Each structure stands twice: as C-alpha cells, then as structure tokens.
C-alpha cells in the first residue's frame, strides 16, 4: 500500500507526535539502543538544530505526523561539520505506506542544500525495513560495529550506512 505524503519542516506543533513516534520506537527495541522515553521538552530543542528536521503528514494534514527524519551533528569537531547523523521513524500505523521513502526523498536534497556532504546512520542488522529503505535511497553498508552497545543486557551489533551528497564545496 502506498500513501502520498506531504513532507515539510517540523514545527513546535509536531513535537508531541514526534515524541510519541520516537517513544514507540524505543519501546519496540527494533531501532535504537535508547531505553528511556523522551518527553516533548527533550525533543523540542531538535527544532533549533541547524540540520534538517522534516515530518511527513497525509496530504490534507488531517491525521497529523506519520513519520519524521532528522540529522544531528556527527561529531563536535569542526572537520566533521558537514556530516549528518540521521534517524528516521515512521508511526506504526503508517508503516508499509512508503512514508520513509517520502521522507528520505525530501530529506537528502534538504541536507545537501544545508551544506552537508555526507549522511551516516547505524542500523540493527535485523532491521530489514530500514536497511531496504536506506538501500533504495543510495546508502551503502560500509561495515559493522560489533558489540556496539548493550540493549536489555544483550550485546548488539550495528551496521554503518553512509551516503555522499552533492556539494558545492571546493577542496
């Protein structure tokens, strides 16, 4: 099933739903090492970050946020300023409707326009939906961090994915 989604920059009004979608991902234990749920006050500062933070809604916006994607800083060192560490989450009721595709289709050029030259993420190897989404959007799996962290007392590996972005920066 495919749904046309409208993708736009996240706003303060989206924070409660973005928080709820993120917390559902934390509870599922399928996509993050995080175990402590966030509050809207934890998420609100994401709006002030210089990298893109987008949400997908139904075309009429009647049902609210269906998913979100955002880039955060990869590392604090200045040499890494053009690398975005990204996360993408889709509401459980909207999965299988290509919401992630709509988000990444808008997000990748927005990141390039914002001056980023690379996007990276870490995925659980068993998260086949995220792996397929990233592959469809030109990300390549570049390696595995073994025993990256523990989740509920179990060591978990993560796959590293990256995508180079067009840039106008000169060497």
N, C-alpha and C positions, 0 to 999 in steps of 0.2 A: 504494500500500500504506500502511495506517495502523497504527501501533502505539500501544497505550495505554502511556503513560509515567508513572512516578511522579516527581514533582518535589519536591525538598527542598533545604534549605540545604546548601551544600558543607561538607565536613569535611576534616580533615587526611588521612584515608584516601583521599580523592578526588584529592589533589594529583598523584600520579604520572600518573593517567589524564587529568586535565585538562591537564597539561603535554604529554602525548603528543598530545592532540587539537589543542591550540594549535600545537604544532610542525608537525603535518601541515598546518595552515592556512598557516603560514609557508612551508613547502616548496612548497605549491601555487601561491603567488603570485597567488591569486584574491581575497584578502580583507584583506590588510594590507601596509603598507609595510615591516614588520619583516623583516629577513633573518637575524638572529642568533637561533638557537633558544634557548628558555628552559630552565632547569633547575628541578627541584622547589623548590630554595631560592629561585629568583626568584618562583615562583608562590605559595608558602606565605604570604607577607605579605598576599596578597589576602584571606585569611580574616579578617584583623584590621581591614579597612576597614569603616566604618560602613554603607556601602550594600549592598543585597542581592547575594548571590553564590549562585546556585542551580545544581543539577545535575539532569539527567533520567536515570533508570535504567529498566530494564524493571520491570514491576510487582513481580516477585519479587526484583529487585536481583541476579539471578544472573549477569548479564553485565557488571555494572559500569556506569560512566558512559557514556551515549550522547551527551551534549552538555552544554553549560554556558552560562550567561549571567551577566554581572556588570556592575554600574555602578561606575564610578570617578568621582572628582571631575572636574568640567568645567574649572574654573579655581580657583586658590588664593584669589582674592578673596572676602571674606565675602558680597558681594551675589549671588554665584553658588552659594551653598551648597546650594540646592535643585534644582540641575540635575545630572543624572547623565549621564555619557558612557558609553554601554553597548556591549558586544561580546557576540555570540552565536556559538558554534561548535558544530557537530554532527560527530560522528565519521563518517568517510567511509562506513563500512559501515552507518550508520543513516540516511543521507540518503534523502529521499523518503518517510519514515515519519511525518512531521508532528511530529518531535521539537522542532523550532524553535517550532512552534505551541504545544506543551505548555509549553515553557519560557517563552515570552512571555506566555501566558495566566496563569501564576502570578507572573511577574516584575513585570508592570505594576502589579497591586494591591499587591504587596510594596513596590515603590518608593513608591507613594502612601502606604502605611501608614508608611513610614520617613521621611516628610516631604518627599519630592522633589515638585516641581511640574512638572518637565519632564524628558524624556529626549531625548538627541540622539545621533546617530552619523554617521559618514561612510562611504559605500559606494563601491566602484568602480562606475562606470556599467554595466560589462559583467556585474556580479554580479547577474544577473536573479533568482536564487533568494532572495537577501537582500532585494532590492527588493520582490519579491512578498510575502515574509514580513512585512516592515515595513508594507506597504500593507494587508495583511489585519488588522493589529493597530492600525490607526488612525494610523499615522505618515504625515506628508506630506513630500514632497520640497520643500524650500524654496529650493534653489539649488545652484549648482555652484562649488566652488573649482577654478579652472583651474590646471594645473601646480602642484598642491598639494605634491608631492614626487616624487623620482625613485625608481623601482624597477628595479634592474638596469640603471641608466643611461638609463632612458626616463622622461620626464615623464609623470605620470598625474594625471588629474582625479579628483575625488571629488564625489559628491552628498551634500548635507547633508539629513538627515531629522530630524524632531522630532515629539514628541507631548506635548501638555499633559496633565497628570494632575490628577485631582480633588484638591483640597487643602482643609484646614480653616483655613488661614492667613488672617488678616484683613489688609487693606491698612493 
